[in-house]
Amino acid sequence: MLIVLGSYVWGVSLKNSDTVFPNVCVSGVNIGGMTKEDAVTALEDSLAKTYAERTLTVRLPDRTLTFEPEKANVPVDTAALVELAMDYGRQDGAFTALRTYRACKQSGYIVNAEDLQQVDTDYIRGVIEETAAKVRKEKIQSEITMDEEAQLLTITLGYNGRSLDTERLYETVMEAYSTGDLSDITFSYDIDPYDIVDLQPYYDKYCKPARNAYYNPAEQKLMPEVVGYGFDIYAVNAQIALASEGEVLEIQLAVMEPTVTMEQYNNKNYPDVLSSYRSAHTYNADRTTNLTLACNAIDGTVLAPGEVFSFNAIVGERTVEKGYKEGIVYAKDGKSEMEEGGGICQIVSSVYMCALTADLQIIERQPHMYPVSYVKPGCDATVYWGVMDFKFKNTNSTPIKINASVSGGYVNVSFVGTNEHDYTVSMTSQLVETIPYEEVEIVDASKPAGYRELTQAPHTGYVYWSYKNFYDLNGGFLRTEKCAISEYTKYDAEYTVGPGGAEEEKEKEDDDVIDLEDLITDRSEADRDDDRGPDREMKPSGGRGGVTPNFGGTTSYRN
């Protein structure tokens, strides 16, 4: 009881004392243990010195904000502040006063003077908002461009977005005024960084290792060398990390040369021209396109010893999707039509001529329907997708490469490799039979009597033998060998005529039947003794596509 009574008496004395509890601070001034009068004096002296001699400075990353005393500060009611300090701990009973007194002795207390703070908040907010508008920056992403011709990669770094958190800065400034601690405030911006520069897609797209020229057996093609380009992606990323916003970096791609070029590969593996053929082509844009596409497909084809060249397999179907244009083809009735790929038989015939003069084995070949202008009669070849092909076999012991191009109005085809022969071959041909066409009249009752019009142009048929002529390396003649027989179809001249004289024509036809039987018998005897020999390879007269000089065009078989 004595202890409780003593504590109560002490608490009452503290509650009624005329001094501030220990370690009570107002606006940064410790007025603990002072009377009201002393506390007011001490506080006024401190605040007068603080507000008169110091301003509040906020240091931002790139600038400084200064809150001027004459604009930010309003005279403080020091008496009211001291009154708050004096009342602390005395509002309740004696025991509360005692507990508060002992707590202040141990840790002190800061009076919350926010409500009495004499600061021009509108001025402070205005300075902060004005600064926020000035420092605000929108984020700008980096840009990367590539000059493929110069192999120069340009990186323009972006700009970070930045903003000032006005509310947080305002609270920080007000806290400084509230506590009386007007030491400099360091404050940072809120940063919205631009995206990290990702160079990997550009590295993958534009950087490639050098590649030597080589033979690709899967495609039967000689693949050209490739010049390599590259840069050190790790070094460039480090350079970017150290660069400033908006900085421009130029990265020159290094050139890496292959060690084996196509020329070097050819000189080593295909040192000799085994055969070549050059023929002029007609000037027709669509036909020239077809020739170029077919040549591009063939160019660079390599045949290993024993491999067979197939024109259709290498060139593929001639379609619009591949870029082929329409050209003249001939149906089996000899009439011309337009179809994709017209003209490519000039390429086929050129390859055939090279295969012949390189003395390679011909596996499959068909002549055109009519003689063509770009090779000797009997030395042509035709193809048609899905029906007939042209094939030959590399009978040499070393690889052969085919070069094919269209330039300057000519088709150029050559075979290169290692010359294994001690002779050369040239081609000639001989006309062994001419098959004359006949005139056929077709009566059209809708036409007037005496009407007569040519409705199908005639073609004379021919049979040619082609020959290989062998010469030694000094040009001396060695021998001649028969190569192939080619039959070019004859087509009769067809006339459309009006009605009239039908009975006379019928009687004439009956007489002709008797004469024709005799003629067939005579012809059969003659055929057994002609100079073509019993082993003549006879070709059907219809069903082949071809080109005739009269049409200046191209083509192939039509089933």
Secondary structure, 3 states (H helix, E strand, C coil): CHHHHHHHHHHHHHHHCCECCCCEEECCEECCCCEHHHHHHHHHHHHHHHHHHCCEEEECCCCEEEECHHHHECCCCHHHHHHHHHHCCCCCCHHHHHHHHHHHHHHCEECCCHHHCCECHHHHHHHHHHHHHHHCECCECCEEEEECCCCEEEEECCECEEECCHHHHHHHHHHHHHHCCCCCEECCCEEECCCCCCCHHHHHHHCECCECCEEECCCCEEECCECEEECCHHHHHHHHHHCCCCCEEEEECEEECCCCCHHHHHHHHCCEEEEEEEEECCCCHHHHHHHHHHHHHHCCEEECCCCEEEHHHHHCCCCCCCCCCEEEEECCCCCEEEEECCCCHHHHHHHHHHHHHCCCEEEECECCCCCCCCCCCCCCCECECCCECCEEECCCCCCEEEEEEEECCEEEEEEEECCCCCEEEEEEEEEEEEECCCEEEEECCCCCCCCEEEEECCECEEEEEEEEEEEECCCCEEEEEEEEEEEECCECEEEEECCCCHHHHHHHHHHHHHHHHHHHHHHHHHHHCCCCCCCCCCCCCCCCCCCCCCCCCCCCCCC
